[in-house]
Amino acid sequence: YIEAHLQAAKRAIEDGAFDRLLHLIALGNDEWALGYEKRFGLVHVDFDTLERRSKKSFETLKGWIAH
């Protein structure tokens, strides 16, 4: 789902649309509704150690930005 959204957002940006916050807006309501049941975001945080690890979606977005 996220990758398909990013592909559509990339096409929109290439066509001149301003889409910097669309991803956050699109997922914001799900995050509020699910609370702590599901882990969202680009970085996984281990709540016990506070260690942070990049998720696959982070690496995908990083690659898209680099292009």
C-alpha positions, 0 to 999 in steps of 0.5 A: 500500500505505502509503496503504491502510494509513494509511486503515485505521489512521485508521479504527482510531484513530477507532474507539478503537484505539491505533495510533501505531507500527503503520506502523513495525512493519509495515515494519520487517522489510522494511527489515532484509531489503532493507538499502540496496537500497530506500529507505524512510521519509517523507524522501528523503536524498541520501547525497552532499549529505545534503539531505533532501526530503519524499516524497509519503507525508510530505505525505499523512501530514502532511495526515492528522495535520492533520485 
